[in-house]
Amino acid sequence: MELIEAIRARRSIRRFKADPVPAELVREVLDAANYAPSAKRGEQWRFTVLTSGAKEAFLKMFDAELDSFIEKNGAAAAGSAKNSCRIMGEAPVLVVVWNNGPYGWLTEEHSVAAAIQNMLLRAYDLGLGSLWVGDVYIAYEAIRGYFGKEWKLSGAVSLGYPDSVGASFKRKTVDQVAEFLS
Ligand SMILES: Cc1cc2nc3c(=O)[nH]c(=O)nc-3n(C[C@H](O)[C@H](O)[C@H](O)COP(=O)(O)O)c2cc1C
C-alpha cells in the first residue's frame, strides 16, 4: 500500500466486528510505533494491551469512574466519553498508551503522539480499524492507580476489524493551514 493512501484513507472507526485480532497483528502495530521519531531518542511510549477479561475489568472500572465524574460535573462535561467507553467495549483490543519520559517535557508527549499515529497507519495497512481515545483522560489518576503506573497516561487506542466507516469529510486545503514566507 502506498503511504499516501494510508494517510488519506485512514479514518477513526467507531463500529467494530467481534472477530478477534490475531496477536501477531497487534505486535505489528506496536512494532510500527517503535519506529516513530522521539525527542532525544527517548522512545518514551509504553503500552498495556488489554483483551477479553482484562479489557472488560478495565472498562468496568473506567465506566464507574465516568459515572461518578458525571454525577459531580454533569453529562455535558463528560462530552463523548460514554460513547468512547462503548466503542472501547466493542473493539476486541484496547491499547493503553503511556508516556514514561522522565523530564516532563512537552516533547516527550509529542514522541508518544507520533507513535500513536504510526499505530493508526499500520493498523489501516493491515486491514484493521482503529480509534485514538483521548477520553480516558477523564479518569487519569484512577487509570494510573488501576495499573500501578507512575508513567503519564497519554491515551488509548482501540483496534479491531471495522464494521462501518464514518462519512468522509472535507479536509482543509494547504492554503488554509500554511503560510509561505520567503
Ligand atoms: C488526541 C486525540 C484524541 C481523540 N479522542 C477521541 C475520543 O476520546 N473518542 C473518539 O470517539 N474519538 C477521538 N479521537 C478521534 C477524532 O475524533 C478523529 O480523529 C477526528 O474526528 C477526525 O476523524 P478521522 O480520524 O476519521 O480523520 C481523538 C483523536 C485525537 C487525535
The ligand as an SDF file (V2000), in Angstrom:
LIG
                    3D

 31 33  0  0  0  0  0  0  0  0999 V2000
   -5.6480   13.2660   20.6010 C   0  0  0  0  0  0  0  0  0  0  0  0
   -6.9250   12.6680   20.0460 C   0  0  0  0  0  0  0  0  0  0  0  0
   -7.8980   12.2220   20.9220 C   0  0  0  0  0  0  0  0  0  0  0  0
   -9.0940   11.6510   20.4390 C   0  0  0  0  0  0  0  0  0  0  0  0
  -10.0030   11.1650   21.3270 N   0  0  0  0  0  0  0  0  0  0  0  0
  -11.1400   10.5930   20.8680 C   0  0  0  0  0  0  0  0  0  0  0  0
  -12.0730   10.0260   21.7860 C   0  0  0  0  0  0  0  0  0  0  0  0
  -11.8670   10.0180   23.0000 O   0  0  0  0  0  0  0  0  0  0  0  0
  -13.2080    9.4830   21.2790 N   0  0  0  0  0  0  0  0  0  0  0  0
  -13.4650    9.4480   19.9340 C   0  0  0  0  0  0  0  0  0  0  0  0
  -14.5250    8.9230   19.5320 O   0  0  0  0  0  0  0  0  0  0  0  0
  -12.5750    9.9510   19.0290 N   0  0  0  0  0  0  0  0  0  0  0  0
  -11.4310   10.5070   19.4690 C   0  0  0  0  0  0  0  0  0  0  0  0
  -10.4980   10.9800   18.5830 N   0  0  0  0  0  0  0  0  0  0  0  0
  -10.7380   10.8220   17.1380 C   0  0  0  0  0  0  0  0  0  0  0  0
  -11.1230   12.1450   16.4750 C   0  0  0  0  0  0  0  0  0  0  0  0
  -12.4580   12.4570   16.8120 O   0  0  0  0  0  0  0  0  0  0  0  0
  -10.9400   11.9800   14.9470 C   0  0  0  0  0  0  0  0  0  0  0  0
   -9.5800   11.7560   14.6810 O   0  0  0  0  0  0  0  0  0  0  0  0
  -11.4250   13.2100   14.1850 C   0  0  0  0  0  0  0  0  0  0  0  0
  -12.8120   13.3250   14.2830 O   0  0  0  0  0  0  0  0  0  0  0  0
  -11.0370   13.1350   12.6910 C   0  0  0  0  0  0  0  0  0  0  0  0
  -11.5800   11.9650   12.1020 O   0  0  0  0  0  0  0  0  0  0  0  0
  -10.6630   10.8540   11.4230 P   0  0  0  0  0  0  0  0  0  0  0  0
   -9.7770   10.2590   12.4990 O   0  0  0  0  0  0  0  0  0  0  0  0
  -11.6310    9.8550   10.8630 O   0  0  0  0  0  0  0  0  0  0  0  0
   -9.8250   11.5050   10.3740 O   0  0  0  0  0  0  0  0  0  0  0  0
   -9.3110   11.5450   19.0360 C   0  0  0  0  0  0  0  0  0  0  0  0
   -8.3060   11.9950   18.1570 C   0  0  0  0  0  0  0  0  0  0  0  0
   -7.1340   12.5340   18.6540 C   0  0  0  0  0  0  0  0  0  0  0  0
   -6.0440   12.9630   17.6880 C   0  0  0  0  0  0  0  0  0  0  0  0
  1  2  1  0
  2  3  1  0
  2 30  2  0
  3  4  2  0
  4  5  1  0
  4 28  1  0
  5  6  2  0
  6  7  1  0
  6 13  1  0
  7  8  2  0
  7  9  1  0
  9 10  1  0
 10 11  2  0
 10 12  1  0
 12 13  2  0
 13 14  1  0
 14 15  1  0
 14 28  1  0
 15 16  1  0
 16 17  1  0
 16 18  1  0
 18 19  1  0
 18 20  1  0
 20 21  1  0
 20 22  1  0
 22 23  1  0
 23 24  1  0
 24 25  2  0
 24 26  1  0
 24 27  1  0
 28 29  2  0
 29 30  1  0
 30 31  1  0
M  END
$$$$
